[in-house]
Amino acid sequence: MEPENGHTDRLRDLIQSLRSGNRSAILGALKELRTHGSVSVLPDLFDLLMDQEDEQITGAIRSILCDLKDEEAVPILADAIGNEDYSEIQAILVSACWQNGLSYHRHIGTFVEVVIKGGYDAAIEAFTVIEEAVGDLKQDERDKLLFGLKSRIREADDLKRPLLSELVKVITLY
């Protein structure tokens, strides 16, 4: 999803189309971004998703996020997940993380915060991301993660405490 040299003008045009408010222009831009996009447009996709009511546009954006294969997208997604401005779409973004199969182990703290402080739907999705990322952690990192989780279980609401306890079990058994 990175542009080749000379594609920056086209990328700029696609971003303008995303921001145009014109449904057909947006859908056309999304179709092209799917194959010829760049991780640099991800914030524009997040913004579009925030105030989008059109299910076809929302579905196209979700599909792009779930199919990402560029590791450069990882910190951008992780930052957006931790950004309060995107709290309305946090569950969608976290879900895309486990579905796209990229490695989020370097950002595991972000997902722990989602499990503890995010909405229940986002917490369930973050549980899956953490569960998948644990294998990429070194033993000392897993030990730190376990210690942090155990010490913060009380911060979670009653609905999410069992989720955190289960996460501790999963990591312990790894």
C-alpha positions as a LaTeX table, in Angstrom:
\begin{tabular}{lrrr}
\hline
Residue & $x$ (\AA) & $y$ (\AA) & $z$ (\AA) \\
\hline
Met1 & 0.00 & 0.00 & 0.00 \\
Glu2 & 2.91 & 2.40 & $-0.64$ \\
Pro3 & 3.06 & 4.75 & $-3.62$ \\
Glu4 & 5.77 & 4.43 & $-6.23$ \\
Asn5 & 7.63 & 7.54 & $-7.33$ \\
Gly6 & 5.40 & 9.84 & $-9.35$ \\
His7 & 2.16 & 8.72 & $-7.70$ \\
Thr8 & 2.03 & 11.47 & $-5.10$ \\
Asp9 & $-0.17$ & 13.69 & $-7.28$ \\
Arg10 & $-2.64$ & 10.85 & $-7.78$ \\
Leu11 & $-2.59$ & 10.14 & $-4.06$ \\
Arg12 & $-3.36$ & 13.79 & $-3.37$ \\
Asp13 & $-6.31$ & 13.58 & $-5.81$ \\
Leu14 & $-7.59$ & 10.45 & $-4.06$ \\
Ile15 & $-7.45$ & 12.19 & $-0.68$ \\
Gln16 & $-9.41$ & 15.10 & $-2.14$ \\
Ser17 & $-12.01$ & 12.63 & $-3.39$ \\
Leu18 & $-12.25$ & 11.08 & 0.08 \\
Arg19 & $-12.91$ & 14.51 & 1.53 \\
Ser20 & $-15.33$ & 15.59 & $-1.22$ \\
Gly21 & $-18.56$ & 14.30 & 0.32 \\
Asn22 & $-19.47$ & 12.87 & $-3.08$ \\
Arg23 & $-20.47$ & 9.23 & $-2.55$ \\
Ser24 & $-19.39$ & 7.94 & $-5.97$ \\
Ala25 & $-16.07$ & 9.83 & $-5.81$ \\
Ile26 & $-15.41$ & 8.42 & $-2.33$ \\
Leu27 & $-16.23$ & 4.85 & $-3.40$ \\
Gly28 & $-14.04$ & 5.23 & $-6.49$ \\
Ala29 & $-11.17$ & 6.55 & $-4.41$ \\
Leu30 & $-11.54$ & 3.71 & $-1.92$ \\
Lys31 & $-11.48$ & 1.16 & $-4.73$ \\
Glu32 & $-8.28$ & 2.64 & $-6.10$ \\
Leu33 & $-6.69$ & 3.01 & $-2.64$ \\
Arg34 & $-7.30$ & $-0.67$ & $-2.03$ \\
Thr35 & $-4.72$ & $-1.57$ & $-4.67$ \\
His36 & $-2.66$ & 1.58 & $-5.14$ \\
Gly37 & $-2.85$ & 3.29 & $-1.78$ \\
Ser38 & $-0.38$ & 4.33 & 0.87 \\
Val39 & $-0.36$ & 4.02 & 4.64 \\
Ser40 & $-0.17$ & 7.82 & 4.67 \\
Val41 & $-3.90$ & 7.93 & 3.82 \\
Leu42 & $-4.91$ & 5.91 & 6.87 \\
Pro43 & $-5.68$ & 9.01 & 8.99 \\
Asp44 & $-7.95$ & 10.23 & 6.18 \\
Leu45 & $-9.73$ & 6.87 & 6.21 \\
Phe46 & $-10.13$ & 7.08 & 10.00 \\
Asp47 & $-11.60$ & 10.58 & 9.69 \\
Leu48 & $-13.97$ & 9.46 & 6.95 \\
Leu49 & $-15.05$ & 6.50 & 9.05 \\
Met50 & $-15.79$ & 8.77 & 12.03 \\
Asp51 & $-18.58$ & 10.68 & 10.34 \\
Gln52 & $-19.76$ & 8.08 & 7.88 \\
Glu53 & $-23.32$ & 6.83 & 7.75 \\
Asp54 & $-23.14$ & 5.16 & 4.34 \\
Glu55 & $-22.79$ & 1.42 & 4.97 \\
Gln56 & $-21.12$ & 0.76 & 1.63 \\
Ile57 & $-18.41$ & 3.34 & 2.33 \\
Thr58 & $-17.98$ & 2.07 & 5.89 \\
Gly59 & $-17.71$ & $-1.49$ & 4.60 \\
Ala60 & $-15.12$ & $-0.51$ & 1.99 \\
Ile61 & $-12.98$ & 1.22 & 4.61 \\
Arg62 & $-13.25$ & $-1.73$ & 7.00 \\
Ser63 & $-12.25$ & $-4.06$ & 4.20 \\
Ile64 & $-9.16$ & $-1.98$ & 3.42 \\
Leu65 & $-8.14$ & $-1.91$ & 7.09 \\
Cys66 & $-8.69$ & $-5.65$ & 7.53 \\
Asp67 & $-6.63$ & $-6.45$ & 4.44 \\
Leu68 & $-3.61$ & $-4.26$ & 5.24 \\
Lys69 & $-0.30$ & $-6.07$ & 4.75 \\
Asp70 & 2.18 & $-3.20$ & 5.17 \\
Glu71 & 3.97 & $-3.27$ & 8.55 \\
Glu72 & 4.23 & 0.54 & 8.35 \\
Ala73 & 0.51 & 0.61 & 9.09 \\
Val74 & 1.02 & $-0.91$ & 12.55 \\
Pro75 & 2.11 & 2.23 & 14.46 \\
Ile76 & $-0.47$ & 4.35 & 12.63 \\
Leu77 & $-3.30$ & 2.01 & 13.65 \\
Ala78 & $-1.96$ & 1.66 & 17.19 \\
Asp79 & $-1.73$ & 5.44 & 17.59 \\
Ala80 & $-5.29$ & 5.88 & 16.30 \\
Ile81 & $-6.55$ & 3.23 & 18.72 \\
Gly82 & $-4.98$ & 5.11 & 21.62 \\
Asn83 & $-6.30$ & 8.46 & 20.39 \\
Glu84 & $-9.47$ & 9.60 & 22.18 \\
Asp85 & $-10.55$ & 11.44 & 19.03 \\
Tyr86 & $-11.18$ & 8.02 & 17.47 \\
Ser87 & $-12.94$ & 6.44 & 20.45 \\
Glu88 & $-16.15$ & 6.03 & 18.41 \\
Ile89 & $-14.38$ & 3.76 & 15.93 \\
Gln90 & $-11.96$ & 2.12 & 18.35 \\
Ala91 & $-13.64$ & $-1.30$ & 18.15 \\
Ile92 & $-13.50$ & $-1.20$ & 14.34 \\
Leu93 & $-9.81$ & $-0.28$ & 14.36 \\
Val94 & $-8.90$ & $-2.94$ & 16.93 \\
Ser95 & $-10.88$ & $-5.55$ & 15.03 \\
Ala96 & $-8.95$ & $-4.69$ & 11.87 \\
Cys97 & $-5.69$ & $-5.32$ & 13.77 \\
Trp98 & $-6.35$ & $-8.97$ & 14.46 \\
Gln99 & $-7.95$ & $-9.49$ & 11.06 \\
Asn100 & $-5.09$ & $-8.03$ & 9.02 \\
Gly101 & $-2.59$ & $-10.36$ & 10.67 \\
Leu102 & 0.14 & $-7.77$ & 11.18 \\
Ser103 & 2.29 & $-7.93$ & 14.31 \\
Tyr104 & 1.26 & $-5.56$ & 17.10 \\
His105 & 3.53 & $-6.88$ & 19.86 \\
Arg106 & 5.45 & $-3.60$ & 20.06 \\
His107 & 2.18 & $-1.82$ & 20.85 \\
Ile108 & 0.71 & $-4.35$ & 23.26 \\
Gly109 & 0.34 & $-1.67$ & 25.95 \\
Thr110 & $-2.17$ & 0.15 & 23.76 \\
Phe111 & $-4.31$ & $-2.96$ & 23.56 \\
Val112 & $-4.04$ & $-3.58$ & 27.30 \\
Glu113 & $-5.40$ & $-0.05$ & 27.84 \\
Val114 & $-8.31$ & $-0.87$ & 25.53 \\
Val115 & $-9.11$ & $-4.02$ & 27.52 \\
Ile116 & $-9.01$ & $-2.06$ & 30.78 \\
Lys117 & $-10.57$ & 1.26 & 29.79 \\
Gly118 & $-12.24$ & 0.81 & 26.39 \\
Gly119 & $-15.75$ & $-0.27$ & 25.60 \\
Tyr120 & $-16.61$ & $-3.94$ & 25.97 \\
Asp121 & $-16.68$ & $-4.61$ & 22.20 \\
Ala122 & $-13.27$ & $-3.02$ & 21.75 \\
Ala123 & $-11.96$ & $-4.92$ & 24.79 \\
Ile124 & $-12.98$ & $-8.26$ & 23.27 \\
Glu125 & $-11.21$ & $-7.33$ & 20.02 \\
Ala126 & $-8.11$ & $-6.16$ & 21.94 \\
Phe127 & $-8.05$ & $-9.45$ & 23.86 \\
Thr128 & $-7.68$ & $-11.24$ & 20.52 \\
Val129 & $-4.88$ & $-8.92$ & 19.38 \\
Ile130 & $-3.00$ & $-9.45$ & 22.64 \\
Glu131 & $-3.53$ & $-13.19$ & 22.47 \\
Glu132 & $-2.05$ & $-13.25$ & 18.95 \\
Ala133 & 0.85 & $-10.91$ & 19.83 \\
Val134 & 2.00 & $-12.79$ & 22.95 \\
Gly135 & 3.95 & $-15.28$ & 20.84 \\
Asp136 & 6.09 & $-12.45$ & 19.47 \\
Leu137 & 7.09 & $-11.28$ & 22.95 \\
Lys138 & 10.25 & $-12.37$ & 24.73 \\
Gln139 & 9.79 & $-14.09$ & 28.09 \\
Asp140 & 10.76 & $-10.99$ & 30.09 \\
Glu141 & 8.23 & $-8.94$ & 28.11 \\
Arg142 & 5.53 & $-11.53$ & 28.83 \\
Asp143 & 6.46 & $-11.43$ & 32.52 \\
Lys144 & 6.13 & $-7.61$ & 32.56 \\
Leu145 & 2.83 & $-7.86$ & 30.74 \\
Leu146 & 1.51 & $-10.37$ & 33.27 \\
Phe147 & 2.63 & $-8.25$ & 36.20 \\
Gly148 & 0.99 & $-5.17$ & 34.68 \\
Leu149 & $-2.25$ & $-6.98$ & 33.96 \\
Lys150 & $-2.47$ & $-8.51$ & 37.42 \\
Ser151 & $-1.82$ & $-5.18$ & 39.09 \\
Arg152 & $-4.49$ & $-3.41$ & 37.02 \\
Ile153 & $-7.37$ & $-5.88$ & 37.10 \\
Arg154 & $-9.15$ & $-3.77$ & 39.73 \\
Glu155 & $-9.15$ & $-0.78$ & 37.37 \\
Ala156 & $-11.45$ & $-2.58$ & 34.98 \\
Asp157 & $-15.20$ & $-2.55$ & 35.44 \\
Asp158 & $-17.02$ & $-5.63$ & 36.69 \\
Leu159 & $-17.88$ & $-6.74$ & 33.17 \\
Lys160 & $-14.25$ & $-6.76$ & 32.01 \\
Arg161 & $-12.53$ & $-8.21$ & 35.08 \\
Pro162 & $-13.24$ & $-11.80$ & 33.99 \\
Leu163 & $-11.84$ & $-10.91$ & 30.57 \\
Leu164 & $-8.61$ & $-9.68$ & 32.16 \\
Ser165 & $-8.38$ & $-12.74$ & 34.38 \\
Glu166 & $-8.75$ & $-14.96$ & 31.32 \\
Leu167 & $-6.08$ & $-12.93$ & 29.52 \\
Val168 & $-3.71$ & $-13.53$ & 32.45 \\
Lys169 & $-4.39$ & $-17.29$ & 32.14 \\
Val170 & $-3.76$ & $-17.27$ & 28.39 \\
Ile171 & $-0.45$ & $-15.44$ & 28.77 \\
Thr172 & 0.62 & $-17.62$ & 31.70 \\
Leu173 & 0.02 & $-20.78$ & 29.67 \\
Tyr174 & 2.01 & $-19.48$ & 26.71 \\
\hline
\end{tabular}
